[in-house]
Amino acid sequence: MMRILILCTGNSCRSQMAEGFLKSFDRRLEVLSAGTAPAAQVHPRAVLVMKESGIDLSSSFPKNVDQFLGRTFDYVITVCDNARETCPVFSGPVQHRLHFGFEDPAGATGTDEEKTSVFHRVRDEIRDRFAEFYRTILLPQLSK
């Protein structure tokens, strides 16, 4: 089984969405997400927009990356610039480190409708980027 850790700062939006999508693509993947400074909860708008995509994040919660530092990962993927810059050193082996940067939808301003629109856009960007990663990188490895 391939093990993937998706890392963000708060582990409340982007990394949770990416985890949800990767898990939905292939049950053979062990996908985890964490934050360098975890938030108190998964952002309610992230839960809402992922539910619209058929993925339930309602029981998900932010986790601290420290609990995973000694584990082995095939991929550690940062999804925000801050997490990439502050990514800790893993004592367990990490075969590949990647960065897929996305805007933080939690920072969106404006009306509720405008904020939700940003969450939709970022969700779709995450889905598309991780679907491409799955098709071009992971699936060929899983098919060996």
N, CA, C and O atoms as CSV, one atom per row, in Angstrom:
chain,resi,resn,atom,element,x,y,z
A,1,MET,N,N,0.854,-1.193,0.000
A,1,MET,CA,C,0.000,0.000,0.000
A,1,MET,C,C,0.891,1.245,0.000
A,1,MET,O,O,1.879,1.319,0.731
A,2,MET,N,N,0.531,2.192,-0.812
A,2,MET,CA,C,1.274,3.440,-0.904
A,2,MET,C,C,0.772,4.398,0.175
A,2,MET,O,O,-0.435,4.554,0.359
A,3,ARG,N,N,1.709,5.044,0.894
A,3,ARG,CA,C,1.354,5.958,1.981
A,3,ARG,C,C,1.725,7.384,1.580
A,3,ARG,O,O,2.855,7.662,1.178
A,4,ILE,N,N,0.737,8.285,1.701
A,4,ILE,CA,C,0.894,9.681,1.285
A,4,ILE,C,C,0.461,10.589,2.430
A,4,ILE,O,O,-0.585,10.379,3.044
A,5,LEU,N,N,1.285,11.607,2.709
A,5,LEU,CA,C,0.932,12.624,3.696
A,5,LEU,C,C,0.798,13.954,2.979
A,5,LEU,O,O,1.697,14.368,2.247
A,6,ILE,N,N,-0.327,14.620,3.192
A,6,ILE,CA,C,-0.553,15.936,2.610
A,6,ILE,C,C,-0.465,16.948,3.740
A,6,ILE,O,O,-1.153,16.842,4.755
A,7,LEU,N,N,0.393,17.923,3.537
A,7,LEU,CA,C,0.753,18.843,4.606
A,7,LEU,C,C,0.387,20.280,4.251
A,7,LEU,O,O,0.647,20.752,3.144
A,8,CYS,N,N,-0.221,20.958,5.213
A,8,CYS,CA,C,-0.601,22.356,5.079
A,8,CYS,C,C,-0.312,23.029,6.417
A,8,CYS,O,O,0.205,22.386,7.331
A,9,THR,N,N,-0.634,24.288,6.541
A,9,THR,CA,C,-0.401,24.956,7.818
A,9,THR,C,C,-1.479,24.552,8.831
A,9,THR,O,O,-1.167,23.974,9.872
A,10,GLY,N,N,-2.740,24.855,8.527
A,10,GLY,CA,C,-3.823,24.624,9.489
A,10,GLY,C,C,-4.488,23.271,9.398
A,10,GLY,O,O,-5.189,22.870,10.327
A,11,ASN,N,N,-4.287,22.548,8.295
A,11,ASN,CA,C,-4.952,21.261,8.066
A,11,ASN,C,C,-6.470,21.401,8.213
A,11,ASN,O,O,-7.146,20.509,8.727
A,12,SER,N,N,-6.989,22.547,7.746
A,12,SER,CA,C,-8.428,22.774,7.879
A,12,SER,C,C,-9.148,22.914,6.540
A,12,SER,O,O,-10.376,22.841,6.499
A,13,CYS,N,N,-8.409,23.116,5.438
A,13,CYS,CA,C,-9.049,23.296,4.130
A,13,CYS,C,C,-8.347,22.471,3.060
A,13,CYS,O,O,-8.774,21.365,2.729
A,14,ARG,N,N,-7.265,23.028,2.525
A,14,ARG,CA,C,-6.615,22.446,1.346
A,14,ARG,C,C,-6.146,21.016,1.545
A,14,ARG,O,O,-6.432,20.154,0.714
A,15,SER,N,N,-5.437,20.751,2.620
A,15,SER,CA,C,-4.915,19.393,2.832
A,15,SER,C,C,-6.050,18.411,3.099
A,15,SER,O,O,-5.969,17.251,2.693
A,16,GLN,N,N,-7.091,18.853,3.768
A,16,GLN,CA,C,-8.249,17.980,4.012
A,16,GLN,C,C,-8.953,17.646,2.697
A,16,GLN,O,O,-9.358,16.505,2.475
A,17,MET,N,N,-9.097,18.651,1.827
A,17,MET,CA,C,-9.733,18.412,0.526
A,17,MET,C,C,-8.899,17.442,-0.304
A,17,MET,O,O,-9.435,16.506,-0.897
A,18,ALA,N,N,-7.589,17.669,-0.346
A,18,ALA,CA,C,-6.706,16.793,-1.123
A,18,ALA,C,C,-6.758,15.366,-0.594
A,18,ALA,O,O,-6.807,14.415,-1.374
A,19,GLU,N,N,-6.748,15.211,0.723
A,19,GLU,CA,C,-6.857,13.878,1.323
A,19,GLU,C,C,-8.158,13.204,0.886
A,19,GLU,O,O,-8.161,12.041,0.485
A,20,GLY,N,N,-9.254,13.944,0.968
A,20,GLY,CA,C,-10.550,13.390,0.584
A,20,GLY,C,C,-10.585,12.945,-0.871
A,20,GLY,O,O,-11.094,11.869,-1.186
A,21,PHE,N,N,-10.039,13.782,-1.762
A,21,PHE,CA,C,-10.042,13.408,-3.182
A,21,PHE,C,C,-9.171,12.183,-3.439
A,21,PHE,O,O,-9.613,11.248,-4.107
A,22,LEU,N,N,-7.944,12.167,-2.922
A,22,LEU,CA,C,-7.069,11.013,-3.170
A,22,LEU,C,C,-7.688,9.720,-2.652
A,22,LEU,O,O,-7.622,8.691,-3.325
A,23,LYS,N,N,-8.281,9.759,-1.477
A,23,LYS,CA,C,-8.940,8.564,-0.940
A,23,LYS,C,C,-10.076,8.113,-1.851
A,23,LYS,O,O,-10.315,6.916,-2.011
A,24,SER,N,N,-10.779,9.083,-2.449
A,24,SER,CA,C,-11.897,8.735,-3.324
A,24,SER,C,C,-11.427,8.134,-4.650
A,24,SER,O,O,-12.169,7.385,-5.287
A,25,PHE,N,N,-10.209,8.455,-5.066
A,25,PHE,CA,C,-9.689,7.942,-6.334
A,25,PHE,C,C,-9.303,6.469,-6.243
A,25,PHE,O,O,-9.469,5.725,-7.209
A,26,ASP,N,N,-8.782,6.037,-5.071
A,26,ASP,CA,C,-8.255,4.673,-4.997
A,26,ASP,C,C,-8.136,4.250,-3.535
A,26,ASP,O,O,-7.402,4.861,-2.759
A,27,ARG,N,N,-8.855,3.215,-3.177
A,27,ARG,CA,C,-8.845,2.727,-1.798
A,27,ARG,C,C,-7.530,2.045,-1.427
A,27,ARG,O,O,-7.289,1.761,-0.254
A,28,ARG,N,N,-6.687,1.783,-2.410
A,28,ARG,CA,C,-5.388,1.167,-2.119
A,28,ARG,C,C,-4.395,2.175,-1.541
A,28,ARG,O,O,-3.331,1.790,-1.056
A,29,LEU,N,N,-4.734,3.444,-1.590
A,29,LEU,CA,C,-3.853,4.479,-1.065
A,29,LEU,C,C,-4.137,4.719,0.412
A,29,LEU,O,O,-5.296,4.813,0.816
A,30,GLU,N,N,-3.087,4.819,1.214
A,30,GLU,CA,C,-3.246,5.280,2.589
A,30,GLU,C,C,-2.895,6.755,2.571
A,30,GLU,O,O,-1.735,7.127,2.398
A,31,VAL,N,N,-3.905,7.589,2.750
A,31,VAL,CA,C,-3.718,9.035,2.648
A,31,VAL,C,C,-4.022,9.665,3.996
A,31,VAL,O,O,-5.065,9.420,4.601
A,32,LEU,N,N,-3.087,10.479,4.447
A,32,LEU,CA,C,-3.221,11.206,5.700
A,32,LEU,C,C,-2.972,12.680,5.423
A,32,LEU,O,O,-2.327,13.030,4.434
A,33,SER,N,N,-3.478,13.539,6.290
A,33,SER,CA,C,-3.164,14.958,6.175
A,33,SER,C,C,-2.867,15.499,7.560
A,33,SER,O,O,-3.329,14.973,8.572
A,34,ALA,N,N,-2.080,16.571,7.574
A,34,ALA,CA,C,-1.685,17.170,8.846
A,34,ALA,C,C,-1.313,18.625,8.615
A,34,ALA,O,O,-1.214,19.089,7.479
A,35,GLY,N,N,-1.109,19.337,9.724
A,35,GLY,CA,C,-0.732,20.739,9.654
A,35,GLY,C,C,0.466,21.043,10.527
A,35,GLY,O,O,0.714,20.373,11.529
A,36,THR,N,N,1.204,22.066,10.128
A,36,THR,CA,C,2.336,22.512,10.939
A,36,THR,C,C,1.844,23.329,12.135
A,36,THR,O,O,2.537,23.422,13.149
A,37,ALA,N,N,0.664,23.916,12.023
A,37,ALA,CA,C,0.018,24.656,13.115
A,37,ALA,C,C,-1.482,24.403,12.985
A,37,ALA,O,O,-2.219,25.277,12.528
A,38,PRO,N,N,-1.942,23.207,13.387
A,38,PRO,CA,C,-3.324,22.803,13.112
A,38,PRO,C,C,-4.385,23.733,13.708
A,38,PRO,O,O,-4.249,24.236,14.823
A,39,ALA,N,N,-5.432,23.938,12.932
A,39,ALA,CA,C,-6.587,24.716,13.377
A,39,ALA,C,C,-7.404,23.885,14.367
A,39,ALA,O,O,-7.113,22.712,14.600
A,40,ALA,N,N,-8.414,24.502,14.936
A,40,ALA,CA,C,-9.271,23.810,15.901
A,40,ALA,C,C,-10.221,22.824,15.229
A,40,ALA,O,O,-10.616,21.824,15.829
A,41,GLN,N,N,-10.589,23.116,13.965
A,41,GLN,CA,C,-11.547,22.254,13.266
A,41,GLN,C,C,-11.374,22.409,11.766
A,41,GLN,O,O,-10.740,23.352,11.292
A,42,VAL,N,N,-11.945,21.472,11.028
A,42,VAL,CA,C,-11.986,21.608,9.577
A,42,VAL,C,C,-12.948,22.747,9.264
A,42,VAL,O,O,-14.023,22.843,9.857
A,43,HIS,N,N,-12.561,23.600,8.337
A,43,HIS,CA,C,-13.369,24.776,8.008
A,43,HIS,C,C,-14.750,24.324,7.520
A,43,HIS,O,O,-14.836,23.453,6.655
A,44,PRO,N,N,-15.830,24.902,8.060
A,44,PRO,CA,C,-17.185,24.500,7.658
A,44,PRO,C,C,-17.441,24.629,6.152
A,44,PRO,O,O,-18.168,23.815,5.583
A,45,ARG,N,N,-16.858,25.633,5.504
A,45,ARG,CA,C,-17.064,25.762,4.048
A,45,ARG,C,C,-16.339,24.643,3.292
A,45,ARG,O,O,-16.806,24.209,2.239
A,46,ALA,N,N,-15.207,24.175,3.818
A,46,ALA,CA,C,-14.516,23.046,3.180
A,46,ALA,C,C,-15.401,21.808,3.272
A,46,ALA,O,O,-15.522,21.057,2.304
A,47,VAL,N,N,-16.013,21.595,4.419
A,47,VAL,CA,C,-16.929,20.452,4.589
A,47,VAL,C,C,-18.086,20.575,3.604
A,47,VAL,O,O,-18.467,19.592,2.968
A,48,LEU,N,N,-18.646,21.773,3.474
A,48,LEU,CA,C,-19.785,22.017,2.585
A,48,LEU,C,C,-19.438,21.743,1.126
A,48,LEU,O,O,-20.152,21.000,0.452
A,49,VAL,N,N,-18.350,22.335,0.629
A,49,VAL,CA,C,-18.051,22.183,-0.799
A,49,VAL,C,C,-17.590,20.765,-1.137
A,49,VAL,O,O,-17.788,20.301,-2.260
A,50,MET,N,N,-16.984,20.083,-0.183
A,50,MET,CA,C,-16.594,18.689,-0.439
A,50,MET,C,C,-17.824,17.783,-0.436
A,50,MET,O,O,-17.887,16.821,-1.202
A,51,LYS,N,N,-18.797,18.082,0.417
A,51,LYS,CA,C,-20.043,17.312,0.422
A,51,LYS,C,C,-20.727,17.407,-0.933
A,51,LYS,O,O,-21.299,16.432,-1.419
A,52,GLU,N,N,-20.663,18.598,-1.545
A,52,GLU,CA,C,-21.237,18.779,-2.882
A,52,GLU,C,C,-20.543,17.888,-3.913
A,52,GLU,O,O,-21.129,17.557,-4.943
A,53,SER,N,N,-19.295,17.502,-3.637
A,53,SER,CA,C,-18.548,16.620,-4.527
A,53,SER,C,C,-18.683,15.156,-4.120
A,53,SER,O,O,-18.037,14.282,-4.699
A,54,GLY,N,N,-19.521,14.895,-3.129
A,54,GLY,CA,C,-19.751,13.524,-2.696
A,54,GLY,C,C,-18.729,12.994,-1.702
A,54,GLY,O,O,-18.630,11.782,-1.504
A,55,ILE,N,N,-17.962,13.888,-1.070
A,55,ILE,CA,C,-16.942,13.473,-0.108
A,55,ILE,C,C,-17.279,14.081,1.249
A,55,ILE,O,O,-17.433,15.296,1.376
A,56,ASP,N,N,-17.391,13.224,2.259
A,56,ASP,CA,C,-17.806,13.646,3.591
A,56,ASP,C,C,-16.592,13.920,4.476
A,56,ASP,O,O,-15.855,13.000,4.831
A,57,LEU,N,N,-16.390,15.179,4.825
A,57,LEU,CA,C,-15.312,15.570,5.746
A,57,LEU,C,C,-15.846,15.890,7.139
A,57,LEU,O,O,-15.100,16.383,7.985
A,58,SER,N,N,-17.111,15.620,7.387
A,58,SER,CA,C,-17.734,16.056,8.641
A,58,SER,C,C,-17.103,15.423,9.878
A,58,SER,O,O,-17.168,16.011,10.957
A,59,SER,N,N,-16.503,14.256,9.756
A,59,SER,CA,C,-15.870,13.635,10.930
A,59,SER,C,C,-14.353,13.832,10.923
A,59,SER,O,O,-13.658,13.313,11.796
A,60,SER,N,N,-13.844,14.570,9.954
A,60,SER,CA,C,-12.402,14.834,9.886
A,60,SER,C,C,-12.012,15.901,10.897
A,60,SER,O,O,-12.836,16.716,11.311
A,61,PHE,N,N,-10.741,15.884,11.290
A,61,PHE,CA,C,-10.254,16.892,12.227
A,61,PHE,C,C,-8.787,17.178,11.928
A,61,PHE,O,O,-8.069,16.298,11.455
A,62,PRO,N,N,-8.337,18.399,12.200
A,62,PRO,CA,C,-6.939,18.754,11.967
A,62,PRO,C,C,-6.008,17.966,12.894
A,62,PRO,O,O,-6.317,17.729,14.061
A,63,LYS,N,N,-4.868,17.570,12.341
A,63,LYS,CA,C,-3.863,16.818,13.080
A,63,LYS,C,C,-2.520,17.532,12.967
A,63,LYS,O,O,-2.252,18.219,11.981
A,64,ASN,N,N,-1.685,17.363,13.979
A,64,ASN,CA,C,-0.368,17.971,13.975
A,64,ASN,C,C,0.622,17.053,13.266
A,64,ASN,O,O,0.642,15.847,13.514
A,65,VAL,N,N,1.438,17.616,12.390
A,65,VAL,CA,C,2.410,16.831,11.634
A,65,VAL,C,C,3.383,16.099,12.551
A,65,VAL,O,O,3.940,15.071,12.164
A,66,ASP,N,N,3.595,16.613,13.760
A,66,ASP,CA,C,4.553,15.990,14.679
A,66,ASP,C,C,4.245,14.514,14.927
A,66,ASP,O,O,5.160,13.723,15.155
A,67,GLN,N,N,2.971,14.138,14.884
A,67,GLN,CA,C,2.617,12.749,15.158
A,67,GLN,C,C,3.013,11.807,14.017
A,67,GLN,O,O,2.939,10.588,14.173
A,68,PHE,N,N,3.426,12.350,12.886
A,68,PHE,CA,C,3.784,11.517,11.733
A,68,PHE,C,C,5.278,11.541,11.401
A,68,PHE,O,O,5.698,10.886,10.447
A,69,LEU,N,N,6.077,12.269,12.153
A,69,LEU,CA,C,7.475,12.492,11.783
A,69,LEU,C,C,8.312,11.217,11.733
A,69,LEU,O,O,9.285,11.160,10.982
A,70,GLY,N,N,7.967,10.211,12.498
A,70,GLY,CA,C,8.739,8.971,12.501
A,70,GLY,C,C,8.233,7.920,11.540
A,70,GLY,O,O,8.799,6.828,11.471
A,71,ARG,N,N,7.183,8.218,10.798
A,71,ARG,CA,C,6.588,7.230,9.886
A,71,ARG,C,C,7.210,7.294,8.504
A,71,ARG,O,O,7.810,8.297,8.117
A,72,THR,N,N,7.055,6.223,7.784
A,72,THR,CA,C,7.543,6.118,6.416
A,72,THR,C,C,6.450,6.581,5.451
A,72,THR,O,O,5.284,6.212,5.594
A,73,PHE,N,N,6.847,7.401,4.462
A,73,PHE,CA,C,5.896,7.863,3.445
A,73,PHE,C,C,6.506,7.715,2.062
A,73,PHE,O,O,7.700,7.935,1.861
A,74,ASP,N,N,5.663,7.339,1.118
A,74,ASP,CA,C,6.090,7.341,-0.283
A,74,ASP,C,C,6.133,8.772,-0.791
A,74,ASP,O,O,7.034,9.149,-1.541
A,75,TYR,N,N,5.148,9.569,-0.374
A,75,TYR,CA,C,5.069,10.969,-0.787
A,75,TYR,C,C,4.670,11.837,0.401
A,75,TYR,O,O,3.762,11.493,1.157
A,76,VAL,N,N,5.358,12.962,0.556
A,76,VAL,CA,C,4.910,14.047,1.428
A,76,VAL,C,C,4.693,15.226,0.495
A,76,VAL,O,O,5.618,15.685,-0.175
A,77,ILE,N,N,3.459,15.709,0.462
A,77,ILE,CA,C,3.074,16.765,-0.471
A,77,ILE,C,C,2.593,17.981,0.309
A,77,ILE,O,O,1.614,17.900,1.051
A,78,THR,N,N,3.273,19.097,0.144
A,78,THR,CA,C,2.809,20.340,0.756
A,78,THR,C,C,1.868,21.040,-0.224
A,78,THR,O,O,2.089,21.034,-1.435
A,79,VAL,N,N,0.817,21.640,0.329
A,79,VAL,CA,C,-0.173,22.321,-0.522
A,79,VAL,C,C,-0.271,23.809,-0.221
A,79,VAL,O,O,-1.150,24.496,-0.741
A,80,CYS,N,N,0.632,24.305,0.618
A,80,CYS,CA,C,0.710,25.744,0.842
A,80,CYS,C,C,2.169,26.123,1.033
A,80,CYS,O,O,2.971,25.325,1.518
A,81,ASP,N,N,2.504,27.340,0.648
A,81,ASP,CA,C,3.893,27.792,0.695
A,81,ASP,C,C,4.445,27.798,2.110
A,81,ASP,O,O,5.608,27.453,2.317
A,82,ASN,N,N,3.629,28.185,3.093
A,82,ASN,CA,C,4.110,28.235,4.466
A,82,ASN,C,C,4.512,26.844,4.961
A,82,ASN,O,O,5.546,26.690,5.611
A,83,ALA,N,N,3.703,25.841,4.656
A,83,ALA,CA,C,4.033,24.473,5.081
A,83,ALA,C,C,5.306,23.997,4.384
A,83,ALA,O,O,6.114,23.285,4.981
A,84,ARG,N,N,5.482,24.385,3.139
A,84,ARG,CA,C,6.696,23.994,2.423
A,84,ARG,C,C,7.923,24.605,3.093
A,84,ARG,O,O,8.949,23.943,3.254
A,85,GLU,N,N,7.809,25.860,3.478
A,85,GLU,CA,C,8.939,26.554,4.101
A,85,GLU,C,C,9.227,26.061,5.513
A,85,GLU,O,O,10.377,26.083,5.951
A,86,THR,N,N,8.198,25.614,6.233
A,86,THR,CA,C,8.388,25.184,7.619
A,86,THR,C,C,8.277,23.676,7.780
A,86,THR,O,O,8.163,23.181,8.901
A,87,CYS,N,N,8.309,22.948,6.686
A,87,CYS,CA,C,8.159,21.495,6.727
A,87,CYS,C,C,9.239,20.900,7.634
A,87,CYS,O,O,10.428,21.141,7.421
A,88,PRO,N,N,8.838,20.136,8.630
A,88,PRO,CA,C,9.822,19.566,9.555
A,88,PRO,C,C,10.617,18.436,8.904
A,88,PRO,O,O,10.287,17.954,7.821
A,89,VAL,N,N,11.656,18.041,9.592
A,89,VAL,CA,C,12.476,16.925,9.137
A,89,VAL,C,C,11.821,15.640,9.635
A,89,VAL,O,O,11.522,15.503,10.821
A,90,PHE,N,N,11.605,14.717,8.731
A,90,PHE,CA,C,11.016,13.431,9.078
A,90,PHE,C,C,12.131,12.468,9.442
A,90,PHE,O,O,13.122,12.360,8.720
A,91,SER,N,N,11.976,11.765,10.565
A,91,SER,CA,C,12.978,10.769,10.935
A,91,SER,C,C,12.732,9.458,10.200
A,91,SER,O,O,13.653,8.661,10.021
A,92,GLY,N,N,11.487,9.233,9.771
A,92,GLY,CA,C,11.171,8.072,8.950
A,92,GLY,C,C,11.476,8.392,7.497
A,92,GLY,O,O,11.505,9.560,7.108
A,93,PRO,N,N,11.704,7.360,6.691
A,93,PRO,CA,C,12.028,7.602,5.277
A,93,PRO,C,C,10.876,8.239,4.493
A,93,PRO,O,O,9.718,7.847,4.636
A,94,VAL,N,N,11.215,9.217,3.674
A,94,VAL,CA,C,10.268,9.848,2.745
A,94,VAL,C,C,10.884,9.708,1.364
A,94,VAL,O,O,11.948,10.266,1.095
A,95,GLN,N,N,10.216,8.962,0.486
A,95,GLN,CA,C,10.782,8.735,-0.843
A,95,GLN,C,C,10.713,9.968,-1.729
A,95,GLN,O,O,11.669,10.274,-2.442
A,96,HIS,N,N,9.579,10.687,-1.692
A,96,HIS,CA,C,9.397,11.839,-2.580
A,96,HIS,C,C,8.739,12.980,-1.816
A,96,HIS,O,O,7.782,12.776,-1.068
A,97,ARG,N,N,9.270,14.188,-2.018
A,97,ARG,CA,C,8.658,15.403,-1.481
A,97,ARG,C,C,8.207,16.240,-2.671
A,97,ARG,O,O,8.986,16.508,-3.587
A,98,LEU,N,N,6.951,16.647,-2.648
A,98,LEU,CA,C,6.395,17.452,-3.735
A,98,LEU,C,C,5.687,18.669,-3.149
A,98,LEU,O,O,5.309,18.682,-1.977
A,99,HIS,N,N,5.517,19.683,-3.979
A,99,HIS,CA,C,4.756,20.856,-3.575
A,99,HIS,C,C,3.748,21.195,-4.669
A,99,HIS,O,O,4.116,21.410,-5.823
A,100,PHE,N,N,2.474,21.239,-4.289
A,100,PHE,CA,C,1.402,21.703,-5.160
A,100,PHE,C,C,0.752,22.882,-4.428
A,100,PHE,O,O,-0.056,22.672,-3.524
A,101,GLY,N,N,1.089,24.099,-4.802
A,101,GLY,CA,C,0.591,25.270,-4.091
A,101,GLY,C,C,-0.808,25.675,-4.522
A,101,GLY,O,O,-1.120,25.711,-5.712
A,102,PHE,N,N,-1.644,25.978,-3.541
A,102,PHE,CA,C,-3.007,26.452,-3.787
A,102,PHE,C,C,-3.290,27.649,-2.880
A,102,PHE,O,O,-2.771,27.738,-1.767
A,103,GLU,N,N,-4.111,28.557,-3.370
A,103,GLU,CA,C,-4.561,29.694,-2.561
A,103,GLU,C,C,-5.316,29.172,-1.337
A,103,GLU,O,O,-5.990,28.145,-1.408
A,104,ASP,N,N,-5.200,29.882,-0.221
A,104,ASP,CA,C,-5.927,29.500,0.991
A,104,ASP,C,C,-7.346,30.059,0.914
A,104,ASP,O,O,-7.531,31.270,1.027
A,105,PRO,N,N,-8.350,29.202,0.724
A,105,PRO,CA,C,-9.717,29.714,0.618
A,105,PRO,C,C,-10.222,30.301,1.934
A,105,PRO,O,O,-11.152,31.108,1.929
A,106,ALA,N,N,-9.624,29.909,3.061
A,106,ALA,CA,C,-10.055,30.461,4.352
A,106,ALA,C,C,-9.772,31.955,4.439
A,106,ALA,O,O,-10.363,32.646,5.269
A,107,GLY,N,N,-8.880,32.463,3.595
A,107,GLY,CA,C,-8.572,33.882,3.588
A,107,GLY,C,C,-9.466,34.706,2.678
A,107,GLY,O,O,-9.266,35.912,2.534
A,108,ALA,N,N,-10.447,34.065,2.067
A,108,ALA,CA,C,-11.340,34.771,1.142
A,108,ALA,C,C,-12.139,35.840,1.882
A,108,ALA,O,O,-12.520,35.667,3.039
A,109,THR,N,N,-12.381,36.941,1.186
A,109,THR,CA,C,-13.171,38.026,1.760
A,109,THR,C,C,-14.390,38.291,0.881
A,109,THR,O,O,-14.486,37.789,-0.239
A,110,GLY,N,N,-15.302,39.076,1.401
A,110,GLY,CA,C,-16.501,39.433,0.643
A,110,GLY,C,C,-17.739,38.837,1.279
A,110,GLY,O,O,-17.751,38.494,2.460
A,111,THR,N,N,-18.777,38.723,0.471
A,111,THR,CA,C,-20.040,38.156,0.952
A,111,THR,C,C,-19.870,36.654,1.150
A,111,THR,O,O,-18.880,36.066,0.717
A,112,ASP,N,N,-20.846,36.044,1.808
A,112,ASP,CA,C,-20.813,34.589,1.989
A,112,ASP,C,C,-20.742,33.879,0.637
A,112,ASP,O,O,-20.029,32.889,0.471
A,113,GLU,N,N,-21.494,34.409,-0.316
A,113,GLU,CA,C,-21.508,33.828,-1.664
A,113,GLU,C,C,-20.124,33.921,-2.320
A,113,GLU,O,O,-19.661,32.968,-2.945
A,114,GLU,N,N,-19.478,35.070,-2.172
A,114,GLU,CA,C,-18.142,35.259,-2.751
A,114,GLU,C,C,-17.111,34.344,-2.081
A,114,GLU,O,O,-16.256,33.771,-2.758
A,115,LYS,N,N,-17.191,34.209,-0.764
A,115,LYS,CA,C,-16.274,33.318,-0.050
A,115,LYS,C,C,-16.479,31.867,-0.478
A,115,LYS,O,O,-15.514,31.137,-0.703
A,116,THR,N,N,-17.722,31.462,-0.586
A,116,THR,CA,C,-18.020,30.086,-1.005
A,116,THR,C,C,-17.536,29.848,-2.429
A,116,THR,O,O,-17.074,28.755,-2.756
A,117,SER,N,N,-17.641,30.863,-3.271
A,117,SER,CA,C,-17.153,30.752,-4.644
A,117,SER,C,C,-15.646,30.472,-4.667
A,117,SER,O,O,-15.179,29.676,-5.482
A,118,VAL,N,N,-14.888,31.116,-3.786
A,118,VAL,CA,C,-13.442,30.863,-3.704
A,118,VAL,C,C,-13.201,29.419,-3.267
A,118,VAL,O,O,-12.321,28.751,-3.808
A,119,PHE,N,N,-13.968,28.936,-2.300
A,119,PHE,CA,C,-13.829,27.542,-1.860
A,119,PHE,C,C,-14.112,26.579,-3.012
A,119,PHE,O,O,-13.407,25.583,-3.173
A,120,HIS,N,N,-15.139,26.870,-3.811
A,120,HIS,CA,C,-15.442,26.021,-4.976
A,120,HIS,C,C,-14.266,25.996,-5.956
A,120,HIS,O,O,-13.862,24.934,-6.430
A,121,ARG,N,N,-13.729,27.171,-6.250
A,121,ARG,CA,C,-12.626,27.248,-7.215
A,121,ARG,C,C,-11.401,26.485,-6.715
A,121,ARG,O,O,-10.804,25.706,-7.458
A,122,VAL,N,N,-11.032,26.710,-5.461
A,122,VAL,CA,C,-9.857,26.033,-4.910
A,122,VAL,C,C,-10.105,24.523,-4.828
A,122,VAL,O,O,-9.206,23.731,-5.115
A,123,ARG,N,N,-11.309,24.126,-4.442
A,123,ARG,CA,C,-11.653,22.697,-4.408
A,123,ARG,C,C,-11.456,22.069,-5.780
A,123,ARG,O,O,-10.871,20.992,-5.896
A,124,ASP,N,N,-11.942,22.737,-6.815
A,124,ASP,CA,C,-11.823,22.195,-8.165
A,124,ASP,C,C,-10.374,22.150,-8.629
A,124,ASP,O,O,-9.975,21.214,-9.322
A,125,GLU,N,N,-9.579,23.156,-8.253
A,125,GLU,CA,C,-8.148,23.145,-8.598
A,125,GLU,C,C,-7.444,21.980,-7.906
A,125,GLU,O,O,-6.610,21.308,-8.513
A,126,ILE,N,N,-7.773,21.744,-6.653
A,126,ILE,CA,C,-7.178,20.628,-5.901
A,126,ILE,C,C,-7.594,19.306,-6.529
A,126,ILE,O,O,-6.757,18.429,-6.744
A,127,ARG,N,N,-8.881,19.158,-6.824
A,127,ARG,CA,C,-9.366,17.914,-7.451
A,127,ARG,C,C,-8.627,17.651,-8.754
A,127,ARG,O,O,-8.159,16.537,-8.991
A,128,ASP,N,N,-8.520,18.668,-9.597
A,128,ASP,CA,C,-7.896,18.482,-10.905
A,128,ASP,C,C,-6.411,18.164,-10.782
A,128,ASP,O,O,-5.908,17.289,-11.489
A,129,ARG,N,N,-5.705,18.855,-9.902
A,129,ARG,CA,C,-4.257,18.633,-9.755
A,129,ARG,C,C,-3.968,17.261,-9.164
A,129,ARG,O,O,-3.047,16.578,-9.614
A,130,PHE,N,N,-4.740,16.847,-8.163
A,130,PHE,CA,C,-4.513,15.538,-7.561
A,130,PHE,C,C,-5.012,14.405,-8.447
A,130,PHE,O,O,-4.485,13.295,-8.374
A,131,ALA,N,N,-6.017,14.660,-9.284
A,131,ALA,CA,C,-6.444,13.644,-10.257
A,131,ALA,C,C,-5.336,13.410,-11.280
A,131,ALA,O,O,-5.067,12.271,-11.661
A,132,GLU,N,N,-4.698,14.483,-11.720
A,132,GLU,CA,C,-3.570,14.357,-12.658
A,132,GLU,C,C,-2.407,13.612,-11.993
A,132,GLU,O,O,-1.808,12.730,-12.607
A,133,PHE,N,N,-2.089,13.957,-10.754
A,133,PHE,CA,C,-1.030,13.275,-10.002
A,133,PHE,C,C,-1.350,11.784,-9.877
A,133,PHE,O,O,-0.477,10.938,-10.064
A,134,TYR,N,N,-2.592,11.476,-9.564
A,134,TYR,CA,C,-2.998,10.079,-9.435
A,134,TYR,C,C,-2.839,9.335,-10.772
A,134,TYR,O,O,-2.245,8.258,-10.821
A,135,ARG,N,N,-3.373,9.918,-11.851
A,135,ARG,CA,C,-3.337,9.259,-13.169
A,135,ARG,C,C,-1.919,9.091,-13.700
A,135,ARG,O,O,-1.577,8.039,-14.240
A,136,THR,N,N,-1.092,10.123,-13.550
A,136,THR,CA,C,0.220,10.102,-14.204
A,136,THR,C,C,1.343,9.535,-13.342
A,136,THR,O,O,2.312,8.996,-13.877
A,137,ILE,N,N,1.235,9.644,-12.030
A,137,ILE,CA,C,2.317,9.213,-11.144
A,137,ILE,C,C,1.930,7.979,-10.320
A,137,ILE,O,O,2.635,6.970,-10.341
A,138,LEU,N,N,0.827,8.061,-9.607
A,138,LEU,CA,C,0.479,6.983,-8.680
A,138,LEU,C,C,-0.035,5.733,-9.371
A,138,LEU,O,O,0.423,4.629,-9.078
A,139,LEU,N,N,-0.979,5.894,-10.280
A,139,LEU,CA,C,-1.593,4.723,-10.933
A,139,LEU,C,C,-0.571,3.843,-11.631
A,139,LEU,O,O,-0.633,2.622,-11.490
A,140,PRO,N,N,0.381,4.420,-12.389
A,140,PRO,CA,C,1.402,3.553,-13.000
A,140,PRO,C,C,2.206,2.774,-11.955
A,140,PRO,O,O,2.564,1.621,-12.198
A,141,GLN,N,N,2.493,3.372,-10.812
A,141,GLN,CA,C,3.233,2.673,-9.757
A,141,GLN,C,C,2.387,1.576,-9.122
A,141,GLN,O,O,2.892,0.499,-8.805
A,142,LEU,N,N,1.101,1.853,-8.938
A,142,LEU,CA,C,0.198,0.870,-8.346
A,142,LEU,C,C,-0.074,-0.300,-9.284
A,142,LEU,O,O,-0.416,-1.397,-8.842
A,143,SER,N,N,0.083,-0.055,-10.589
A,143,SER,CA,C,-0.203,-1.085,-11.593
A,143,SER,C,C,0.957,-2.043,-11.814
A,143,SER,O,O,0.811,-3.036,-12.526
A,144,LYS,N,N,2.097,-1.760,-11.219
A,144,LYS,CA,C,3.272,-2.627,-11.409
A,144,LYS,C,C,3.085,-3.980,-10.768
A,144,LYS,O,O,3.977,-4.825,-10.836
